Amino acid sequence: MSVKRRSFALLVAAAVVVPVGLTAVPAEAHSQKRVVGYYTQWSGYDRNFLVSDLVKNGTAAKLTHLNYAFGFLDAQGKCVSSDPWADYQRPFTAEQSVSGKADEAGQPLAGNLNQLRQLKQKFPKLRISISLGGWTGSKYFSDAALPANRAAHVKSCLDMWIKGNLPGAPAGAAKGVFDGIDLDWDGRPARATPAT
């Protein structure tokens, strides 16, 4: 799928308006079986569950899609990493890595994103999406979805997650890791205002 077509699909998703007759996904694609999993970026910390564990425990071979959770939006509605260390800076040893090869100092991409890239190399039919938001990362979604802000929001997300332009990394360092963007826009319960 071209970047231009992805941009349009993301704009439609962000707008939550689909004109009658517009189909983003062919009808036959809906009949195909999908097995979707989430991998949270913090799994490698307290749970010590790494991307390579998806291979070791047999889960990766069963998945058709994997959502990597979570990327956030900043106050300006731009996509940001909620944890750059976990996402693209943390080096992995050979024992921790999907490929069985240790990360080298100075390589353009490390962290979970490099491990996800290796996972895609091992399972070429696997589609991986960055999941934006979640319970703690949806704070700025309403502002980002406003018509005046939407184009800048979409451009930022495509630039960072699809084109792979990560802060402090060479241009395109993470290109090809993600096939799509999942909007996990969790609503917040309204606060009760105490009666005066």
C-alpha positions in Angstrom: 0.0 0.0 0.0 1.4 3.4 -0.9 2.2 6.1 1.7 -0.4 8.3 -0.1 -3.1 5.7 0.2 -2.1 5.1 3.9 -2.4 8.8 4.5 -5.9 8.9 3.1 -6.9 5.8 5.0 -5.6 7.3 8.3 -7.3 10.6 7.5 -10.6 8.7 7.1 -10.0 6.8 10.3 -9.1 10.0 12.2 -12.2 11.8 10.8 -14.4 8.8 11.7 -16.4 9.7 8.6 -16.7 7.2 5.8 -18.6 8.4 2.8 -21.2 6.0 1.5 -19.6 3.6 -1.1 -16.0 4.2 0.1 -14.3 0.9 1.0 -10.9 1.0 2.5 -10.5 -2.8 2.6 -11.6 -5.2 -0.2 -14.7 -7.3 0.9 -12.8 -10.5 0.4 -10.2 -9.4 3.0 -12.9 -9.5 5.6 -13.5 -13.2 5.1 -9.9 -14.1 5.8 -9.1 -15.4 9.2 -7.1 -12.9 11.4 -5.3 -13.7 14.5 -4.3 -10.4 16.2 -2.1 -10.0 19.2 -0.8 -7.0 21.2 2.8 -6.7 22.4 3.3 -3.9 24.9 6.6 -2.0 25.0 6.9 -2.4 28.8 6.7 -6.2 28.6 10.5 -6.3 28.6 10.8 -4.6 31.9 8.9 -6.0 34.8 7.6 -9.1 33.0 10.9 -9.8 31.2 8.8 -10.9 28.2 10.7 -10.0 25.0 9.7 -9.9 21.3 11.9 -13.1 20.9 9.6 -14.8 23.4 6.8 -14.6 20.8 8.9 -16.9 18.7 10.1 -19.2 21.5 6.6 -19.8 22.8 5.1 -20.4 19.3 2.8 -17.4 19.3 4.4 -15.5 16.4 3.8 -18.4 14.0 0.1 -18.3 14.8 -0.4 -14.5 14.4 -1.5 -12.7 11.2 -1.3 -9.3 12.8 0.5 -7.8 15.8 -0.2 -4.4 17.4 2.7 -2.8 19.2 1.4 -0.8 22.1 1.7 2.2 22.6 2.8 5.3 20.8 1.4 8.6 22.2 0.4 12.0 20.9 1.9 15.2 22.4 -0.1 18.3 23.3 0.3 19.5 19.7 -1.2 16.3 18.4 2.1 14.9 17.0 3.1 11.3 17.3 5.8 10.6 19.8 7.4 7.6 21.4 6.1 7.1 24.9 9.4 5.2 25.7 12.3 5.8 23.3 14.6 3.4 25.3 12.2 0.5 24.9 11.1 1.5 21.4 14.4 2.1 19.6 17.4 2.6 21.8 17.8 -0.5 24.1 20.4 -2.9 22.9 19.6 -6.6 22.9 22.0 -9.5 23.4 22.2 -12.5 21.1 20.1 -14.5 23.6 17.4 -11.8 23.8 17.2 -11.2 20.1 14.8 -12.7 17.5 17.7 -13.3 15.0 20.1 -14.7 17.6 22.6 -11.9 16.9 23.5 -9.2 19.4 22.9 -5.6 18.6 26.1 -3.6 17.8 27.0 -0.2 19.2 26.0 2.6 16.8 23.6 0.6 14.7 20.8 2.8 13.3 17.9 1.0 15.0 17.8 -1.0 18.3 15.1 -1.7 20.9 11.8 -3.3 20.3 11.4 -1.8 16.8 14.6 -3.6 15.6 13.3 -6.8 17.2 9.9 -6.3 15.4 11.8 -5.9 12.1 13.6 -9.2 12.8 10.2 -10.8 13.6 8.9 -9.6 10.2 11.9 -11.1 8.5 11.3 -14.4 10.2 7.5 -14.3 9.5 7.1 -12.2 6.3 3.3 -12.5 6.2 3.0 -11.0 9.7 1.6 -7.4 9.6 2.6 -5.1 12.4 0.9 -1.9 13.4 1.8 0.8 15.9 -1.1 1.2 18.3 -1.5 4.8 19.4 -3.2 5.9 22.6 -4.5 3.4 25.1 -5.8 4.4 28.4 -2.9 6.6 29.3 -2.1 7.9 25.9 -5.4 9.2 24.5 -5.4 12.5 26.3 -4.8 14.6 23.1 -6.8 12.6 20.6 -9.8 14.9 20.6 -7.6 17.9 19.7 -5.7 16.0 17.1 -8.9 14.9 15.4 -10.2 18.4 15.0 -10.3 19.5 11.3 -7.7 22.2 11.8 -5.2 19.8 13.4 -5.9 16.5 11.6 -3.5 16.9 8.6 -0.6 17.8 10.8 -1.4 14.9 13.1 -1.6 12.4 10.3 1.6 13.7 8.6 3.5 13.4 12.0 2.3 9.8 12.5 3.2 8.7 9.0 6.6 10.4 9.2 7.5 8.8 12.5 5.9 5.3 12.4 5.6 4.5 8.7 8.5 6.4 7.2 10.6 5.5 10.3 12.0 8.9 11.0 12.8 8.6 14.7 14.3 11.5 16.8 18.0 11.1 17.0 18.2 8.3 14.5 19.2 8.4 10.8 16.3 9.3 8.4 14.2 6.2 7.8 15.9 4.1 10.4 12.6 2.3 11.3 11.1 2.4 7.8 9.2 -0.9 7.1 8.8 -1.9 10.7 5.1 -0.9 10.7 2.5 -1.7 8.1 -0.2 0.4 9.6 -1.4 2.6 12.5 -4.0 1.4 15.0 -6.0 4.1 16.8 -6.7 2.9 20.4 -8.6 6.0 21.4 -9.8 5.1 24.9 -12.4 7.5 26.4 -12.0 8.9 29.8 -14.9 8.9 32.3 -16.2 12.3 33.0 -15.3 13.7 36.4 -18.1 14.4 38.8 -18.2 18.0 39.9 -19.0 18.2 43.6 -22.1 20.2 44.4 -21.5 23.5 46.2 
